[in-house]
Amino acid sequence: MKLKRIFWTACLALVALGAAFGVALGARTMFENAKCVVVTWPASVDNATATSVKCDTLGYTQASFILTLGANGTTVNAKLQESNTAGSGYADIDDAELTEIATGVDSCNYAIDVNLAGRMRYLKPVVQAGPGACVLSAIIILHGPGVSPASATEAGLAEHVKL
């Protein structure tokens, strides 16, 4: 139940972001101009670092990291790292961190926006939870592409319905 709740909270964040893109971009939809990458699948993390994957930013000018917390029974810290190589050499990005998110702050979204100009190609989050479980997930939305995604798959989606 908690994982469903965190998933739908993340979906609502995407809808809100999509509305902002729609206002700024007229008739185009968010995913005609962006790509969504799940970097941390929903999980309950207790006194550990969440499992996260890399995000290839090639072709995009901006990245928005969104951390979603469900039931939070601990302190959470998150940061973004970057590397020129997909598998290794990750280093912290100065000031790209969310520190000491307090115990009991449930069902909230947190964001870090990164201008990709001059940055390394790959981003990866590091999300750590202290003792006591926290249900969380994270996505990175890449936007400002030189070439718009041509399909739902290129936008990081299984399906994209436009009305």
N, C-alpha and C positions, 0 to 999 in steps of 0.2 A: 504494500500500500504506500509506504513512504517513497519508494522508487518511482511509482506512478505520479505521485504528487510533485516530486522534484522535476520529473520529465515535463509535466504540464506547466510548471512554473517557468521552465526554460522556454517552452513553446510560446507562452505569453510574452516573454521578453523578446522573442523573435518577431511576434506580431507587432509589438510596439515599435521595434526598430524598423520593421517593414513600413509601418505607417509614416515614420519620419522620412524614410527614403522616398516614399510615394509623394509626399509633399514637396521634397526637394527636387525630384526627378520627373514630375508630371505624371504621364500615363504609364511609364515603365514600372515594373514591379521590382521589389528588392532583389530577387534572385536572378534578374536579368543583368544585374550590376554587381553581384556579390557571390561569394562561395562560403558555405558553412562547413566547418570541420569539427567533428566531435573529437576533442583531445583527451577528455577524461569521461569515460562512460559512467552512468550513475552507479554509485557504490557506497557502502557504509565503511567508513575509514575510522579506525580506533588506534591512536598512538602510533601512527605510521604515515608514510608518504603514499599518496594515491598514485595508481598506475596511470601514466599519461603517455601520449604518443606525440610525435613531431608534426608540425604543420609546414608544408612547403608554400612559401609566400611568392614564388616566382610569378611575375606579371601583375602583381597588385601593389597599390600605393599606401594602403591603410589596413591595419588589423585591429579588431576589437575582441579582446579576451573577455568572456563572460563566465563568471563562476557563480553557480547556483547552489545554495545551501538549503537542505530540507530540515529535518529535525537535527538540531545542533546541540550536542551535549559536551562540547569541548571548545578550546580555542583553536582557530584555524589561521594559517599563514599561507599566502600564495605569492608566487613571483614568476616572471617570465625570463627564460633564457634564450640565447640565440647561438647559432653555429653556421659556418659555411659548409659543413659536412653533415649529411643526414644522420649518421650514427654516433658521432662523438664530438668532443671539443666544445660542449655547451658552456657558456659563461653567462652570468647574471647580466641583465640589462639594467643600468642605473635607473633608480626610481620607479621601476616597473614592478611594484609590489603592493600587496594588501596585507597589512600586519595586524596581528592580534584581534581578529574578528572574534567578538566575545561569545562565550557560552550562552546558549538560550536565544541567540539571534536566529530565528527560524524563518524558512520560506522567504529568503531574500536573494537578490541578484547583486553582484559586484562586478565592476568592469575596469579594464585597463585598455586605453586606446594607444596605439603605437603608429607613428608615422614611419613608414618603411624606407623612406629615402635614407640611403647611407647605412642601412641595417644589413646584417647577415641574412642569408636566404631562409634558414629554418628557424622556427620558433617552437619552444616547448615549455609548457607550464610545470612548475613544481608546487604541489599542493600538499601541505602537511597538517595533520590533525593531531592534537594532543591526546592525553588519556581521556577516554569517554567518546563514544561513537558520534560521528557526524555523517549524515547522508549528503552527498554532493555530486555534482557533475560540472563539466566545463566544455565550452565551445570557443572556437575562434571564428569570427566572421571576417573574411577578407573582402575588401571592397576597393573601388577605384581601379578596376582592371583596364589594361590597355586594350584588351579584346574581351567583350562580354561573353560569359558562358553560353554555349550554343545548345546545351541540353540540361535536363534535370541532373543527370549524373555529373556533368562538369560543374554544376552549382553545389555539389555535395549532397544531393537529395536523391531519395529513392523514387519520388514522384513529385511533380510540380503541377498543380491545378491553378489555372488563371481564369478569373471571371471578369 
